[in-house]
Amino acid sequence: MRRLSPAARIRYFFAALTAGAAMLGTTALLVPSSAAAPGGNCTFYSDESHDTVVGQYGRDCCNNRIAWGTTTQHYECGGCFTCTPPPR
């Protein structure tokens, strides 16, 4: 059996290291991000007539965090908030 030279060993080592890093990077890009949980999206109203919105908490359909206003005992949870691009 033929032995590898030290230079060939180093080349094979770095080739394997590069291939492993490429596979790890590809795997990291393919992992799905956590989706917004519609059940955790709540809209809060000023009274039981649900006419005036006073706050919203949760995530929109683009998975951006939504948190504004106040919480009250009058609320509805579920659905997906409208996805709006962040301000620039």
N, C-alpha and C positions, 0 to 999 in steps of 0.2 A: 504494500500500500504506500502510495506516495504522500509525503508530508507537505503541508502548506508552509510557504515562507512566512516570516513575521509580517512582511508588507501585505501579503494576501490576506492574512488573518485580520489585520487592521481594516482592510478594505471591506471584507465580509462583515466584520463587526459593525462598522458604520453604515453599511447597506441595510443590515437587519435593524439597526437602531432607527434609521430613517423610515423604513417601511413600518415599523411599529408605531412611530410617532404619527405617520400619515393615517394609519388605521384608527388610532386613538382619536385624532382630530376629526376624522370623518364620523366616527361613532358619536362624538360630542355634538356634532352639528345635526345629527339625525334624531336626537332625543327630543320628543315633543315638549313644548313648554306647557306649563300648567294652564289649563283653560279656566275662564271665568266661571264661577259657580253661580248660576242664575238664582238659586234659592237664597243666596246670601246678599242679593241686591235688594235693598229696601228703600222705599220712598216714604217720607214722613210728611204728614199733613197737619194743618193747624187745628182742625176739629174733625168730628166724625162724619161730616158731609163730604170730606175729601176734595174740597174745592181748591184750597190754597196749599201748594207744596212749600214746605219750610226746610227740607233737607233731603239729601240722598247719600247713601253709603253702600259701597260694594265695588264692583269692577264693571267696566263697559265691555262690549263685544270684542274690542281689541286688547283686552286684558290690562287696560290702564286703570289705576286706582281712582275711584270717585269718592270724595268725602267733603261734603260741604253742608252748611246749615246746622239745624238743631234736631235732636231726636224728641219725639213725642209718643204718647201712648196710641196715637192714631197713625197706623202705617200699613203698607202693603209690601210684601216681599215676593220676589220672583221676576222672571223675565230678564231681558238683557237691556242695559242702558244703551242709548245711541252712542255709537263710536265717533268721537270727534278727535281730530288730530291735535296733539299738544301745541301750545302757543310757541311761536318762534321768536 
